[in-house]
Amino acid sequence: MNKTELVDHIAQQADISKAAAQRALEAVIGGVRATLKKGGTVTLVGFGTFAVDKRTARTGRNPRMSAAIKIKAAKIPKFRPGKVLKDALN
């Protein structure tokens, strides 16, 4: 499912226009993005938790030249599914 299909699904399930569903989805995504950018977590009970994890700096290899390269430390988004979501899939 892509973003357009998700907007269609939201519009149909909530009995709202596609434009309103688009705005609602953008608001949710924007809220999650803003919270993660501040270093916080977003927990949706029954669905899961979005959080930020830190990846340490490390040394990697350039596959073409086999030379060592330095990979910078980075913040990465993580998602941990909730029990209800896991149970629904199994």
PDB file with one MODEL, atoms N, CA, C and O in Angstrom:
MODEL        1
ATOM      1  N   MET A   1       0.850  -1.176   0.000  1.00  0.00           N
ATOM      2  CA  MET A   1       0.000   0.000   0.000  1.00  0.00           C
ATOM      3  C   MET A   1       0.891   1.232   0.000  1.00  0.00           C
ATOM      4  O   MET A   1       1.814   1.344   0.807  1.00  0.00           O
ATOM      5  N   ASN A   2       0.611   2.146  -0.903  1.00  0.00           N
ATOM      6  CA  ASN A   2       1.367   3.399  -0.928  1.00  0.00           C
ATOM      7  C   ASN A   2       0.543   4.510  -0.283  1.00  0.00           C
ATOM      8  O   ASN A   2      -0.556   4.266   0.215  1.00  0.00           O
ATOM      9  N   LYS A   3       1.074   5.725  -0.292  1.00  0.00           N
ATOM     10  CA  LYS A   3       0.430   6.834   0.406  1.00  0.00           C
ATOM     11  C   LYS A   3      -0.946   7.157  -0.198  1.00  0.00           C
ATOM     12  O   LYS A   3      -1.894   7.426   0.539  1.00  0.00           O
ATOM     13  N   THR A   4      -1.056   7.133  -1.509  1.00  0.00           N
ATOM     14  CA  THR A   4      -2.328   7.427  -2.163  1.00  0.00           C
ATOM     15  C   THR A   4      -3.393   6.408  -1.782  1.00  0.00           C
ATOM     16  O   THR A   4      -4.536   6.770  -1.503  1.00  0.00           O
ATOM     17  N   GLU A   5      -3.017   5.141  -1.771  1.00  0.00           N
ATOM     18  CA  GLU A   5      -3.954   4.091  -1.388  1.00  0.00           C
ATOM     19  C   GLU A   5      -4.357   4.229   0.078  1.00  0.00           C
ATOM     20  O   GLU A   5      -5.506   3.968   0.436  1.00  0.00           O
ATOM     21  N   LEU A   6      -3.414   4.639   0.924  1.00  0.00           N
ATOM     22  CA  LEU A   6      -3.724   4.849   2.335  1.00  0.00           C
ATOM     23  C   LEU A   6      -4.701   6.007   2.517  1.00  0.00           C
ATOM     24  O   LEU A   6      -5.616   5.921   3.336  1.00  0.00           O
ATOM     25  N   VAL A   7      -4.516   7.083   1.764  1.00  0.00           N
ATOM     26  CA  VAL A   7      -5.443   8.216   1.821  1.00  0.00           C
ATOM     27  C   VAL A   7      -6.836   7.761   1.382  1.00  0.00           C
ATOM     28  O   VAL A   7      -7.832   8.127   2.006  1.00  0.00           O
ATOM     29  N   ASP A   8      -6.908   6.971   0.320  1.00  0.00           N
ATOM     30  CA  ASP A   8      -8.201   6.449  -0.139  1.00  0.00           C
ATOM     31  C   ASP A   8      -8.865   5.598   0.940  1.00  0.00           C
ATOM     32  O   ASP A   8     -10.071   5.702   1.166  1.00  0.00           O
ATOM     33  N   HIS A   9      -8.080   4.764   1.598  1.00  0.00           N
ATOM     34  CA  HIS A   9      -8.604   3.896   2.656  1.00  0.00           C
ATOM     35  C   HIS A   9      -9.126   4.722   3.835  1.00  0.00           C
ATOM     36  O   HIS A   9     -10.205   4.450   4.364  1.00  0.00           O
ATOM     37  N   ILE A  10      -8.357   5.723   4.237  1.00  0.00           N
ATOM     38  CA  ILE A  10      -8.775   6.587   5.348  1.00  0.00           C
ATOM     39  C   ILE A  10     -10.072   7.310   4.996  1.00  0.00           C
ATOM     40  O   ILE A  10     -10.990   7.378   5.812  1.00  0.00           O
ATOM     41  N   ALA A  11     -10.144   7.847   3.784  1.00  0.00           N
ATOM     42  CA  ALA A  11     -11.342   8.573   3.348  1.00  0.00           C
ATOM     43  C   ALA A  11     -12.570   7.675   3.370  1.00  0.00           C
ATOM     44  O   ALA A  11     -13.648   8.087   3.800  1.00  0.00           O
ATOM     45  N   GLN A  12     -12.398   6.460   2.906  1.00  0.00           N
ATOM     46  CA  GLN A  12     -13.527   5.522   2.861  1.00  0.00           C
ATOM     47  C   GLN A  12     -13.948   5.087   4.266  1.00  0.00           C
ATOM     48  O   GLN A  12     -15.138   5.077   4.579  1.00  0.00           O
ATOM     49  N   GLN A  13     -12.985   4.729   5.109  1.00  0.00           N
ATOM     50  CA  GLN A  13     -13.295   4.234   6.450  1.00  0.00           C
ATOM     51  C   GLN A  13     -13.867   5.324   7.354  1.00  0.00           C
ATOM     52  O   GLN A  13     -14.757   5.054   8.160  1.00  0.00           O
ATOM     53  N   ALA A  14     -13.365   6.550   7.228  1.00  0.00           N
ATOM     54  CA  ALA A  14     -13.813   7.645   8.095  1.00  0.00           C
ATOM     55  C   ALA A  14     -14.967   8.436   7.478  1.00  0.00           C
ATOM     56  O   ALA A  14     -15.497   9.355   8.101  1.00  0.00           O
ATOM     57  N   ASP A  15     -15.351   8.077   6.259  1.00  0.00           N
ATOM     58  CA  ASP A  15     -16.441   8.759   5.542  1.00  0.00           C
ATOM     59  C   ASP A  15     -16.162  10.254   5.444  1.00  0.00           C
ATOM     60  O   ASP A  15     -17.013  11.083   5.766  1.00  0.00           O
ATOM     61  N   ILE A  16     -14.939  10.586   4.987  1.00  0.00           N
ATOM     62  CA  ILE A  16     -14.546  11.974   4.767  1.00  0.00           C
ATOM     63  C   ILE A  16     -14.005  12.096   3.343  1.00  0.00           C
ATOM     64  O   ILE A  16     -13.802  11.094   2.657  1.00  0.00           O
ATOM     65  N   SER A  17     -13.775  13.328   2.911  1.00  0.00           N
ATOM     66  CA  SER A  17     -13.243  13.528   1.560  1.00  0.00           C
ATOM     67  C   SER A  17     -11.772  13.111   1.507  1.00  0.00           C
ATOM     68  O   SER A  17     -11.093  13.012   2.528  1.00  0.00           O
ATOM     69  N   LYS A  18     -11.313  12.874   0.293  1.00  0.00           N
ATOM     70  CA  LYS A  18      -9.905  12.504   0.124  1.00  0.00           C
ATOM     71  C   LYS A  18      -8.986  13.653   0.532  1.00  0.00           C
ATOM     72  O   LYS A  18      -7.898  13.424   1.062  1.00  0.00           O
ATOM     73  N   ALA A  19      -9.421  14.880   0.288  1.00  0.00           N
ATOM     74  CA  ALA A  19      -8.617  16.038   0.683  1.00  0.00           C
ATOM     75  C   ALA A  19      -8.464  16.103   2.198  1.00  0.00           C
ATOM     76  O   ALA A  19      -7.377  16.381   2.704  1.00  0.00           O
ATOM     77  N   ALA A  20      -9.546  15.849   2.920  1.00  0.00           N
ATOM     78  CA  ALA A  20      -9.488  15.852   4.387  1.00  0.00           C
ATOM     79  C   ALA A  20      -8.635  14.694   4.891  1.00  0.00           C
ATOM     80  O   ALA A  20      -7.886  14.849   5.856  1.00  0.00           O
ATOM     81  N   ALA A  21      -8.742  13.537   4.246  1.00  0.00           N
ATOM     82  CA  ALA A  21      -7.925  12.380   4.627  1.00  0.00           C
ATOM     83  C   ALA A  21      -6.448  12.665   4.373  1.00  0.00           C
ATOM     84  O   ALA A  21      -5.592  12.274   5.167  1.00  0.00           O
ATOM     85  N   GLN A  22      -6.148  13.349   3.265  1.00  0.00           N
ATOM     86  CA  GLN A  22      -4.766  13.726   2.941  1.00  0.00           C
ATOM     87  C   GLN A  22      -4.206  14.650   4.016  1.00  0.00           C
ATOM     88  O   GLN A  22      -3.082  14.456   4.477  1.00  0.00           O
ATOM     89  N   ARG A  23      -4.983  15.655   4.417  1.00  0.00           N
ATOM     90  CA  ARG A  23      -4.540  16.587   5.458  1.00  0.00           C
ATOM     91  C   ARG A  23      -4.338  15.870   6.788  1.00  0.00           C
ATOM     92  O   ARG A  23      -3.381  16.154   7.509  1.00  0.00           O
ATOM     93  N   ALA A  24      -5.229  14.945   7.115  1.00  0.00           N
ATOM     94  CA  ALA A  24      -5.114  14.204   8.372  1.00  0.00           C
ATOM     95  C   ALA A  24      -3.851  13.345   8.378  1.00  0.00           C
ATOM     96  O   ALA A  24      -3.121  13.311   9.368  1.00  0.00           O
ATOM     97  N   LEU A  25      -3.601  12.657   7.275  1.00  0.00           N
ATOM     98  CA  LEU A  25      -2.406  11.812   7.187  1.00  0.00           C
ATOM     99  C   LEU A  25      -1.141  12.652   7.261  1.00  0.00           C
ATOM    100  O   LEU A  25      -0.187  12.278   7.944  1.00  0.00           O
ATOM    101  N   GLU A  26      -1.123  13.788   6.564  1.00  0.00           N
ATOM    102  CA  GLU A  26       0.041  14.687   6.608  1.00  0.00           C
ATOM    103  C   GLU A  26       0.269  15.209   8.023  1.00  0.00           C
ATOM    104  O   GLU A  26       1.412  15.358   8.455  1.00  0.00           O
ATOM    105  N   ALA A  27      -0.821  15.489   8.748  1.00  0.00           N
ATOM    106  CA  ALA A  27      -0.698  15.973  10.126  1.00  0.00           C
ATOM    107  C   ALA A  27      -0.091  14.904  11.025  1.00  0.00           C
ATOM    108  O   ALA A  27       0.757  15.207  11.865  1.00  0.00           O
ATOM    109  N   VAL A  28      -0.518  13.657  10.855  1.00  0.00           N
ATOM    110  CA  VAL A  28       0.020  12.554  11.664  1.00  0.00           C
ATOM    111  C   VAL A  28       1.507  12.360  11.358  1.00  0.00           C
ATOM    112  O   VAL A  28       2.329  12.266  12.269  1.00  0.00           O
ATOM    113  N   ILE A  29       1.839  12.302  10.073  1.00  0.00           N
ATOM    114  CA  ILE A  29       3.240  12.109   9.682  1.00  0.00           C
ATOM    115  C   ILE A  29       4.098  13.272  10.161  1.00  0.00           C
ATOM    116  O   ILE A  29       5.215  13.067  10.636  1.00  0.00           O
ATOM    117  N   GLY A  30       3.584  14.486  10.039  1.00  0.00           N
ATOM    118  CA  GLY A  30       4.319  15.668  10.502  1.00  0.00           C
ATOM    119  C   GLY A  30       4.539  15.649  12.007  1.00  0.00           C
ATOM    120  O   GLY A  30       5.608  16.023  12.488  1.00  0.00           O
ATOM    121  N   GLY A  31       3.525  15.211  12.751  1.00  0.00           N
ATOM    122  CA  GLY A  31       3.657  15.118  14.208  1.00  0.00           C
ATOM    123  C   GLY A  31       4.688  14.088  14.623  1.00  0.00           C
ATOM    124  O   GLY A  31       5.481  14.332  15.532  1.00  0.00           O
ATOM    125  N   VAL A  32       4.682  12.939  13.967  1.00  0.00           N
ATOM    126  CA  VAL A  32       5.671  11.893  14.262  1.00  0.00           C
ATOM    127  C   VAL A  32       7.070  12.406  13.921  1.00  0.00           C
ATOM    128  O   VAL A  32       8.000  12.236  14.709  1.00  0.00           O
ATOM    129  N   ARG A  33       7.226  13.034  12.749  1.00  0.00           N
ATOM    130  CA  ARG A  33       8.526  13.549  12.313  1.00  0.00           C
ATOM    131  C   ARG A  33       9.054  14.592  13.290  1.00  0.00           C
ATOM    132  O   ARG A  33      10.227  14.550  13.664  1.00  0.00           O
ATOM    133  N   ALA A  34       8.202  15.530  13.709  1.00  0.00           N
ATOM    134  CA  ALA A  34       8.624  16.599  14.626  1.00  0.00           C
ATOM    135  C   ALA A  34       9.044  16.043  15.982  1.00  0.00           C
ATOM    136  O   ALA A  34      10.036  16.483  16.563  1.00  0.00           O
ATOM    137  N   THR A  35       8.283  15.076  16.481  1.00  0.00           N
ATOM    138  CA  THR A  35       8.610  14.474  17.777  1.00  0.00           C
ATOM    139  C   THR A  35       9.926  13.711  17.711  1.00  0.00           C
ATOM    140  O   THR A  35      10.753  13.817  18.616  1.00  0.00           O
ATOM    141  N   LEU A  36      10.124  12.943  16.643  1.00  0.00           N
ATOM    142  CA  LEU A  36      11.375  12.194  16.507  1.00  0.00           C
ATOM    143  C   LEU A  36      12.561  13.134  16.331  1.00  0.00           C
ATOM    144  O   LEU A  36      13.650  12.862  16.837  1.00  0.00           O
ATOM    145  N   LYS A  37      12.356  14.233  15.620  1.00  0.00           N
ATOM    146  CA  LYS A  37      13.431  15.201  15.412  1.00  0.00           C
ATOM    147  C   LYS A  37      13.898  15.796  16.734  1.00  0.00           C
ATOM    148  O   LYS A  37      15.077  16.115  16.894  1.00  0.00           O
ATOM    149  N   LYS A  38      12.968  15.947  17.690  1.00  0.00           N
ATOM    150  CA  LYS A  38      13.309  16.454  19.023  1.00  0.00           C
ATOM    151  C   LYS A  38      13.914  15.373  19.916  1.00  0.00           C
ATOM    152  O   LYS A  38      14.348  15.659  21.032  1.00  0.00           O
ATOM    153  N   GLY A  39      13.943  14.123  19.424  1.00  0.00           N
ATOM    154  CA  GLY A  39      14.503  13.030  20.207  1.00  0.00           C
ATOM    155  C   GLY A  39      13.477  12.279  21.034  1.00  0.00           C
ATOM    156  O   GLY A  39      13.841  11.425  21.842  1.00  0.00           O
ATOM    157  N   GLY A  40      12.199  12.583  20.846  1.00  0.00           N
ATOM    158  CA  GLY A  40      11.140  11.930  21.609  1.00  0.00           C
ATOM    159  C   GLY A  40      10.682  10.629  20.974  1.00  0.00           C
ATOM    160  O   GLY A  40      11.241  10.178  19.974  1.00  0.00           O
ATOM    161  N   THR A  41       9.660  10.034  21.565  1.00  0.00           N
ATOM    162  CA  THR A  41       9.070   8.811  21.028  1.00  0.00           C
ATOM    163  C   THR A  41       7.577   9.030  20.837  1.00  0.00           C
ATOM    164  O   THR A  41       6.959   9.847  21.521  1.00  0.00           O
ATOM    165  N   VAL A  42       7.008   8.286  19.893  1.00  0.00           N
ATOM    166  CA  VAL A  42       5.567   8.334  19.639  1.00  0.00           C
ATOM    167  C   VAL A  42       5.036   6.925  19.847  1.00  0.00           C
ATOM    168  O   VAL A  42       5.431   5.994  19.144  1.00  0.00           O
ATOM    169  N   THR A  43       4.133   6.770  20.819  1.00  0.00           N
ATOM    170  CA  THR A  43       3.553   5.461  21.112  1.00  0.00           C
ATOM    171  C   THR A  43       2.083   5.471  20.735  1.00  0.00           C
ATOM    172  O   THR A  43       1.305   6.283  21.235  1.00  0.00           O
ATOM    173  N   LEU A  44       1.711   4.560  19.848  1.00  0.00           N
ATOM    174  CA  LEU A  44       0.322   4.372  19.462  1.00  0.00           C
ATOM    175  C   LEU A  44      -0.098   3.027  20.038  1.00  0.00           C
ATOM    176  O   LEU A  44       0.261   1.975  19.509  1.00  0.00           O
ATOM    177  N   VAL A  45      -0.859   3.068  21.120  1.00  0.00           N
ATOM    178  CA  VAL A  45      -1.251   1.854  21.827  1.00  0.00           C
ATOM    179  C   VAL A  45      -1.981   0.923  20.859  1.00  0.00           C
ATOM    180  O   VAL A  45      -2.907   1.333  20.159  1.00  0.00           O
ATOM    181  N   GLY A  46      -1.551  -0.326  20.836  1.00  0.00           N
ATOM    182  CA  GLY A  46      -2.137  -1.320  19.951  1.00  0.00           C
ATOM    183  C   GLY A  46      -1.465  -1.381  18.596  1.00  0.00           C
ATOM    184  O   GLY A  46      -1.687  -2.330  17.844  1.00  0.00           O
ATOM    185  N   PHE A  47      -0.644  -0.388  18.262  1.00  0.00           N
ATOM    186  CA  PHE A  47       0.041  -0.381  16.972  1.00  0.00           C
ATOM    187  C   PHE A  47       1.538  -0.529  17.143  1.00  0.00           C
ATOM    188  O   PHE A  47       2.123  -1.492  16.649  1.00  0.00           O
ATOM    189  N   GLY A  48       2.178   0.418  17.843  1.00  0.00           N
ATOM    190  CA  GLY A  48       3.611   0.325  18.057  1.00  0.00           C
ATOM    191  C   GLY A  48       4.203   1.641  18.503  1.00  0.00           C
ATOM    192  O   GLY A  48       3.492   2.604  18.789  1.00  0.00           O
ATOM    193  N   THR A  49       5.531   1.661  18.556  1.00  0.00           N
ATOM    194  CA  THR A  49       6.255   2.825  19.031  1.00  0.00           C
ATOM    195  C   THR A  49       7.316   3.238  18.025  1.00  0.00           C
ATOM    196  O   THR A  49       8.100   2.414  17.553  1.00  0.00           O
ATOM    197  N   PHE A  50       7.329   4.524  17.704  1.00  0.00           N
ATOM    198  CA  PHE A  50       8.369   5.107  16.865  1.00  0.00           C
ATOM    199  C   PHE A  50       9.374   5.760  17.800  1.00  0.00           C
ATOM    200  O   PHE A  50       8.984   6.460  18.734  1.00  0.00           O
ATOM    201  N   ALA A  51      10.658   5.543  17.562  1.00  0.00           N
ATOM    202  CA  ALA A  51      11.700   6.115  18.412  1.00  0.00           C
ATOM    203  C   ALA A  51      12.933   6.420  17.567  1.00  0.00           C
ATOM    204  O   ALA A  51      13.023   6.023  16.406  1.00  0.00           O
ATOM    205  N   VAL A  52      13.876   7.130  18.172  1.00  0.00           N
ATOM    206  CA  VAL A  52      15.137   7.459  17.514  1.00  0.00           C
ATOM    207  C   VAL A  52      16.241   6.648  18.171  1.00  0.00           C
ATOM    208  O   VAL A  52      16.321   6.581  19.398  1.00  0.00           O
ATOM    209  N   ASP A  53      17.082   6.040  17.370  1.00  0.00           N
ATOM    210  CA  ASP A  53      18.218   5.280  17.877  1.00  0.00           C
ATOM    211  C   ASP A  53      19.485   5.918  17.328  1.00  0.00           C
ATOM    212  O   ASP A  53      19.457   6.571  16.286  1.00  0.00           O
ATOM    213  N   LYS A  54      20.577   5.730  18.023  1.00  0.00           N
ATOM    214  CA  LYS A  54      21.848   6.296  17.571  1.00  0.00           C
ATOM    215  C   LYS A  54      22.743   5.190  17.040  1.00  0.00           C
ATOM    216  O   LYS A  54      22.926   4.156  17.682  1.00  0.00           O
ATOM    217  N   ARG A  55      23.286   5.421  15.879  1.00  0.00           N
ATOM    218  CA  ARG A  55      24.250   4.494  15.278  1.00  0.00           C
ATOM    219  C   ARG A  55      25.632   5.113  15.462  1.00  0.00           C
ATOM    220  O   ARG A  55      25.853   6.261  15.077  1.00  0.00           O
ATOM    221  N   THR A  56      26.544   4.375  16.037  1.00  0.00           N
ATOM    222  CA  THR A  56      27.877   4.904  16.304  1.00  0.00           C
ATOM    223  C   THR A  56      28.698   4.987  15.019  1.00  0.00           C
ATOM    224  O   THR A  56      28.407   4.318  14.027  1.00  0.00           O
ATOM    225  N   ALA A  57      29.723   5.820  15.067  1.00  0.00           N
ATOM    226  CA  ALA A  57      30.644   5.929  13.933  1.00  0.00           C
ATOM    227  C   ALA A  57      31.415   4.618  13.803  1.00  0.00           C
ATOM    228  O   ALA A  57      31.712   3.958  14.799  1.00  0.00           O
ATOM    229  N   ARG A  58      31.730   4.257  12.584  1.00  0.00           N
ATOM    230  CA  ARG A  58      32.440   3.000  12.360  1.00  0.00           C
ATOM    231  C   ARG A  58      33.264   3.086  11.089  1.00  0.00           C
ATOM    232  O   ARG A  58      33.137   4.028  10.307  1.00  0.00           O
ATOM    233  N   THR A  59      34.099   2.099  10.903  1.00  0.00           N
ATOM    234  CA  THR A  59      34.917   2.011   9.699  1.00  0.00           C
ATOM    235  C   THR A  59      34.299   0.985   8.765  1.00  0.00           C
ATOM    236  O   THR A  59      33.977  -0.131   9.172  1.00  0.00           O
ATOM    237  N   GLY A  60      34.138   1.379   7.501  1.00  0.00           N
ATOM    238  CA  GLY A  60      33.595   0.481   6.494  1.00  0.00           C
ATOM    239  C   GLY A  60      34.593   0.270   5.379  1.00  0.00           C
ATOM    240  O   GLY A  60      35.723   0.754   5.449  1.00  0.00           O
ATOM    241  N   ARG A  61      34.185  -0.444   4.358  1.00  0.00           N
ATOM    242  CA  ARG A  61      35.048  -0.722   3.207  1.00  0.00           C
ATOM    243  C   ARG A  61      34.378  -0.265   1.923  1.00  0.00           C
ATOM    244  O   ARG A  61      33.196  -0.528   1.701  1.00  0.00           O
ATOM    245  N   ASN A  62      35.137   0.419   1.081  1.00  0.00           N
ATOM    246  CA  ASN A  62      34.671   0.769  -0.240  1.00  0.00           C
ATOM    247  C   ASN A  62      34.787  -0.493  -1.096  1.00  0.00           C
ATOM    248  O   ASN A  62      35.902  -0.972  -1.306  1.00  0.00           O
ATOM    249  N   PRO A  63      33.675  -1.054  -1.601  1.00  0.00           N
ATOM    250  CA  PRO A  63      33.750  -2.323  -2.326  1.00  0.00           C
ATOM    251  C   PRO A  63      34.546  -2.250  -3.636  1.00  0.00           C
ATOM    252  O   PRO A  63      35.075  -3.266  -4.087  1.00  0.00           O
ATOM    253  N   ARG A  64      34.637  -1.081  -4.243  1.00  0.00           N
ATOM    254  CA  ARG A  64      35.382  -0.955  -5.499  1.00  0.00           C
ATOM    255  C   ARG A  64      36.888  -0.963  -5.281  1.00  0.00           C
ATOM    256  O   ARG A  64      37.631  -1.650  -5.983  1.00  0.00           O
ATOM    257  N   MET A  65      37.323  -0.185  -4.294  1.00  0.00           N
ATOM    258  CA  MET A  65      38.758  -0.022  -4.078  1.00  0.00           C
ATOM    259  C   MET A  65      39.273  -0.796  -2.885  1.00  0.00           C
ATOM    260  O   MET A  65      40.482  -0.884  -2.670  1.00  0.00           O
ATOM    261  N   SER A  66      38.376  -1.349  -2.120  1.00  0.00           N
ATOM    262  CA  SER A  66      38.746  -2.094  -0.919  1.00  0.00           C
ATOM    263  C   SER A  66      39.449  -1.215   0.108  1.00  0.00           C
ATOM    264  O   SER A  66      40.171  -1.710   0.974  1.00  0.00           O
ATOM    265  N   ALA A  67      39.230   0.090   0.003  1.00  0.00           N
ATOM    266  CA  ALA A  67      39.855   1.028   0.927  1.00  0.00           C
ATOM    267  C   ALA A  67      38.936   1.249   2.130  1.00  0.00           C
ATOM    268  O   ALA A  67      37.711   1.205   2.016  1.00  0.00           O
ATOM    269  N   ALA A  68      39.551   1.482   3.264  1.00  0.00           N
ATOM    270  CA  ALA A  68      38.785   1.755   4.475  1.00  0.00           C
ATOM    271  C   ALA A  68      38.208   3.168   4.402  1.00  0.00           C
ATOM    272  O   ALA A  68      38.894   4.108   3.999  1.00  0.00           O
ATOM    273  N   ILE A  69      36.953   3.307   4.792  1.00  0.00           N
ATOM    274  CA  ILE A  69      36.316   4.620   4.840  1.00  0.00           C
ATOM    275  C   ILE A  69      35.668   4.797   6.200  1.00  0.00           C
ATOM    276  O   ILE A  69      35.279   3.826   6.850  1.00  0.00           O
ATOM    277  N   LYS A  70      35.556   6.049   6.622  1.00  0.00           N
ATOM    278  CA  LYS A  70      34.923   6.341   7.897  1.00  0.00           C
ATOM    279  C   LYS A  70      33.443   6.638   7.655  1.00  0.00           C
ATOM    280  O   LYS A  70      33.096   7.445   6.792  1.00  0.00           O
ATOM    281  N   ILE A  71      32.585   5.983   8.418  1.00  0.00           N
ATOM    282  CA  ILE A  71      31.151   6.213   8.346  1.00  0.00           C
ATOM    283  C   ILE A  71      30.763   6.991   9.601  1.00  0.00           C
ATOM    284  O   ILE A  71      31.023   6.545  10.718  1.00  0.00           O
ATOM    285  N   LYS A  72      30.142   8.154   9.414  1.00  0.00           N
ATOM    286  CA  LYS A  72      29.792   9.028  10.536  1.00  0.00           C
ATOM    287  C   LYS A  72      28.704   8.414  11.414  1.00  0.00           C
ATOM    288  O   LYS A  72      27.939   7.555  10.976  1.00  0.00           O
ATOM    289  N   ALA A  73      28.656   8.871  12.644  1.00  0.00           N
ATOM    290  CA  ALA A  73      27.564   8.500  13.545  1.00  0.00           C
ATOM    291  C   ALA A  73      26.280   9.115  12.999  1.00  0.00           C
ATOM    292  O   ALA A  73      26.317  10.165  12.358  1.00  0.00           O
ATOM    293  N   ALA A  74      25.153   8.470  13.251  1.00  0.00           N
ATOM    294  CA  ALA A  74      23.884   8.966  12.722  1.00  0.00           C
ATOM    295  C   ALA A  74      22.737   8.604  13.655  1.00  0.00           C
ATOM    296  O   ALA A  74      22.808   7.652  14.431  1.00  0.00           O
ATOM    297  N   LYS A  75      21.686   9.394  13.550  1.00  0.00           N
ATOM    298  CA  LYS A  75      20.439   9.080  14.247  1.00  0.00           C
ATOM    299  C   LYS A  75      19.541   8.386  13.231  1.00  0.00           C
ATOM    300  O   LYS A  75      19.426   8.839  12.092  1.00  0.00           O
ATOM    301  N   ILE A  76      18.904   7.291  13.636  1.00  0.00           N
ATOM    302  CA  ILE A  76      18.037   6.559  12.720  1.00  0.00           C
ATOM    303  C   ILE A  76      16.677   6.303  13.370  1.00  0.00           C
ATOM    304  O   ILE A  76      16.602   6.053  14.573  1.00  0.00           O
ATOM    305  N   PRO A  77      15.602   6.365  12.580  1.00  0.00           N
ATOM    306  CA  PRO A  77      14.285   6.066  13.138  1.00  0.00           C
ATOM    307  C   PRO A  77      14.102   4.565  13.302  1.00  0.00           C
ATOM    308  O   PRO A  77      14.581   3.775  12.489  1.00  0.00           O
ATOM    309  N   LYS A  78      13.406   4.186  14.356  1.00  0.00           N
ATOM    310  CA  LYS A  78      13.110   2.774  14.624  1.00  0.00           C
ATOM    311  C   LYS A  78      11.613   2.642  14.886  1.00  0.00           C
ATOM    312  O   LYS A  78      10.975   3.570  15.383  1.00  0.00           O
ATOM    313  N   PHE A  79      11.067   1.490  14.548  1.00  0.00           N
ATOM    314  CA  PHE A  79       9.679   1.193  14.857  1.00  0.00           C
ATOM    315  C   PHE A  79       9.632  -0.145  15.557  1.00  0.00           C
ATOM    316  O   PHE A  79      10.195  -1.132  15.083  1.00  0.00           O
ATOM    317  N   ARG A  80       8.951  -0.166  16.696  1.00  0.00           N
ATOM    318  CA  ARG A  80       8.786  -1.409  17.440  1.00  0.00           C
ATOM    319  C   ARG A  80       7.296  -1.722  17.480  1.00  0.00           C
ATOM    320  O   ARG A  80       6.534  -0.999  18.122  1.00  0.00           O
ATOM    321  N   PRO A  81       6.867  -2.789  16.805  1.00  0.00           N
ATOM    322  CA  PRO A  81       5.439  -3.102  16.774  1.00  0.00           C
ATOM    323  C   PRO A  81       4.911  -3.481  18.153  1.00  0.00           C
ATOM    324  O   PRO A  81       5.622  -4.071  18.967  1.00  0.00           O
ATOM    325  N   GLY A  82       3.655  -3.131  18.396  1.00  0.00           N
ATOM    326  CA  GLY A  82       2.994  -3.470  19.647  1.00  0.00           C
ATOM    327  C   GLY A  82       2.450  -4.884  19.626  1.00  0.00           C
ATOM    328  O   GLY A  82       2.406  -5.523  18.575  1.00  0.00           O
ATOM    329  N   LYS A  83       2.037  -5.372  20.779  1.00  0.00           N
ATOM    330  CA  LYS A  83       1.554  -6.736  20.912  1.00  0.00           C
ATOM    331  C   LYS A  83       0.299  -6.996  20.058  1.00  0.00           C
ATOM    332  O   LYS A  83       0.183  -8.051  19.437  1.00  0.00           O
ATOM    333  N   VAL A  84      -0.623  -6.049  20.030  1.00  0.00           N
ATOM    334  CA  VAL A  84      -1.854  -6.209  19.265  1.00  0.00           C
ATOM    335  C   VAL A  84      -1.539  -6.370  17.772  1.00  0.00           C
ATOM    336  O   VAL A  84      -2.138  -7.209  17.099  1.00  0.00           O
ATOM    337  N   LEU A  85      -0.600  -5.567  17.254  1.00  0.00           N
ATOM    338  CA  LEU A  85      -0.204  -5.671  15.851  1.00  0.00           C
ATOM    339  C   LEU A  85       0.472  -7.008  15.574  1.00  0.00           C
ATOM    340  O   LEU A  85       0.189  -7.655  14.566  1.00  0.00           O
ATOM    341  N   LYS A  86       1.358  -7.418  16.461  1.00  0.00           N
ATOM    342  CA  LYS A  86       2.026  -8.720  16.295  1.00  0.00           C
ATOM    343  C   LYS A  86       1.011  -9.869  16.296  1.00  0.00           C
ATOM    344  O   LYS A  86       1.085 -10.783  15.474  1.00  0.00           O
ATOM    345  N   ASP A  87       0.068  -9.801  17.231  1.00  0.00           N
ATOM    346  CA  ASP A  87      -0.951 -10.852  17.317  1.00  0.00           C
ATOM    347  C   ASP A  87      -1.836 -10.877  16.071  1.00  0.00           C
ATOM    348  O   ASP A  87      -2.252 -11.949  15.630  1.00  0.00           O
ATOM    349  N   ALA A  88      -2.125  -9.709  15.504  1.00  0.00           N
ATOM    350  CA  ALA A  88      -2.974  -9.656  14.316  1.00  0.00           C
ATOM    351  C   ALA A  88      -2.287 -10.294  13.108  1.00  0.00           C
ATOM    352  O   ALA A  88      -2.962 -10.795  12.209  1.00  0.00           O
ATOM    353  N   LEU A  89      -0.971 -10.280  13.080  1.00  0.00           N
ATOM    354  CA  LEU A  89      -0.224 -10.837  11.963  1.00  0.00           C
ATOM    355  C   LEU A  89       0.012 -12.340  12.115  1.00  0.00           C
ATOM    356  O   LEU A  89       0.265 -13.030  11.128  1.00  0.00           O
ATOM    357  N   ASN A  90      -0.067 -12.840  13.321  1.00  0.00           N
ATOM    358  CA  ASN A  90       0.246 -14.264  13.547  1.00  0.00           C
ATOM    359  C   ASN A  90      -0.960 -15.095  13.812  1.00  0.00           C
ATOM    360  O   ASN A  90      -0.844 -16.303  14.017  1.00  0.00           O
TER     361      ASN A  90
ENDMDL
END
